[in-house]
Amino acid sequence: MNSEALTTLALTILFGALVSGTPLLFATIGEIFSERSGVMNLGIEGMMLVGAMGGFATWYNTNSLFLGLIVGMLLGALLALLHAFITITLRADQVVSGLAVTFLGTGVSSILGQPYVGQRVPKPIKLPIPALEYIPAEQVIMVLIGVVFAILAWYYLHKTRPGLNLRSVGEYPSAADSLGINVIRTRFIYVLFGGMMSGLGGAAMSLITDPGWSDGKTSGLGWIAVGLVIFAIWDPLRGLWVSYLFGLLRRLPLDLQNPALPFISTANNPSIGRFMDMLPYLATILILILGSREAMRKRLGAPSALGVPYIRGERGL
Amino acid sequence: MKLPFSNLRVRIETRADNPGWIGLLSSILGVVLALFFGGLLLKVAGAGNPIATYREIFKEAFGMPADWLAGIKALTTGTSCPKGMLCFGPLSDTLVKTAPIMLTTLACIVAFRMKLWNIGADGQMFMGAWAATAVAIFLLPKDTNRVVMLSSMAIAGILAGGIYGFIPGFLKARLNINEIITTLMLNYVAYKWLEFFVVVGPWSLGDFESTGNFSKSATWPRLTEYVKSNPVFAGLTVHPGIFLGIGAAILLAWLLFRSRWGFQIRVIGDNPKAARYAGINLAKNIILVMVMSGALAGLAGMNEVAALRTLTGRFQRGYGFTGVIVAWLSRLNPFAAILVSFLFGGLVVGTKLIQPQGISSMLQGVIMFVVIGTELLFRYRVRFEKPEVILPVTGGVNEL
């Protein structure tokens, strides 16, 4: 194998990591904003599934990728509204509500998605650059949007007034309330935003990174996103590179099956592939272990009011 | 708020007490509302008439009263089940599915009582099934005594599930790592682990993606084996696994409500700070509870392979998640769990043949949601009261 082909292969794998990491990035940043406002959302998996199914169904019926992504976002936001109402207004346990959202999203996407299993998928749009024709243009655009989005999210969170308000609501809601920030409204907004981003991540998956719909499409990606938020220490820029790392891990079992790879190809040993499939999940646990050490050392941690419902006039946070 | 045409005032206030009937009522209301919303969703999904669908589910799950009557008649007269009647077939199938649900539910209950969110009962069950299979096929000779064989499989399942529960428990206790994420991730690892052994790996019988049938001693005795004593038993697959669940439920109830340790873990669940001041060892109990939880789920795995009589690559996922919902619906009460597991066993059996496939998980999600919602609504009480005679305020504490 010559060096040019090897370079192409390496680039394909790296670009593939960016592509498959981007839906995860959307969901992770959505969850970062939601948790920064003090609401844990364990329903991401369900929201991603509903977004993926709804986005694909919309594209299938309208042939519009853009519309599909929008519908995915709206469906994610719809489930998030349910979660927000139950946890913020009714002040129910956020863990239980989040789990219920995931069950609901899994079931609904499975039922409504039935007719779309194994249907035709969006045709990739070719890049107008002759040497790179094999790369779909929408993937390039999506990756670029993801990078810009992560930077903007970081800027918003750390350098703007609304970002400061958001963080104060998650750290010390009663102090924020006394300064005239509407805690309930702020939390609603960012939980909805988190749901929208999860829905977008799901739709991006079923339309762009891995086109098509199948039952349980996201296979735990939403849960991985929840884990990544902790490792990213609630920081969008850290979320960016961790998402890409996981994108790489998710693709790796497929890439390694390529017989053209020297030394590390698994083409002759398919049973190893099952172990490779475990990698993203094991890596999530590993990353949480590493993250917990780091969080202890740096004394950084979750937003103080994470998981605590806000009741005006009551003592506590 | 004042009601029109009367001098009664309506006040909505938070309940100070928490009477038991609220839980029961919200569970029942939850199921009813869930069936209603589920029906709406079925209608939207174009799955036909919801009422007919529900009737079909009920019939597949429990049979109709006519079937039971025919079954009882056949049982007493010693004849076989009349043609066209289901007799006890559906009930038997439902009981078979109730056992694993009950065990994973108990696994969730013991953890949730301490507010430890073990969402990994599914993975622990897979590991239990894997270990029980290892004993049945590879460790003990085929002609081992049935009791010895089944008990060894149960111990293997309990150990494997317990070890698999130990990992997230240890990580939570020592490094304060969120157990929800770790248990969930370990689910996927367990799925792949089992697939590796059964589908492509050392246990696979080539294209069958299965270990092949267990020897008879490694399987639960089924009622159909006794067809000679009564022809109505023909085809009934019900087995003693259900007693494993009921026994575990009684044991767990005793531990939770009657033992000192059960009191401790309930205190930790309600108020970890108070528990720490009372000198209760949090880390030790977190690990212990996760091991117990995993062990119960592992036993569910053993029960399931002994009932299926083989381990295949399509070993059913999702019992652990159903356990989460059933645990919540039964208010973390092991006795209630017995009944609710039976109903959910019916749901699983009844929806197996019905299209679309996701009905069961959707209904489970809706039920859980409605139950949380109704429970919270019941937390507030509406009081009608006559306006009080307001005395003029004259000094004292009232001036503050």
Interface residues (C-beta under 8 A of the other chain):
Chain A: L42 G46 L82 I86 L90 R91 A92 D93 V95 V96 S97 L99 A100 V101 T102 F103 L104 G105 T106 G107 V108 S109 S110 I111 L112 Q114 D215 S219 G220 W223 I224 V226 G227 I230 P270 S271 G273 R274 F275 D277 M278 Y281 L282 T284 I285 L288 I289 S292 R293
Chain B: L41 L42 V44 A45 A47 W117 I119 L171 L175 N176 I177 N178 I180 I181 T182 L184 M185 L186 N187 Y188 V189 K192 W193 E195 F196 V199 V200 G201 F321 V324 I325 W328 Q355 P356 Q357 G358 I359 S360 S361 M362 L363 Q364 G365 V366 M368 F369 I372 G373 L376 L377
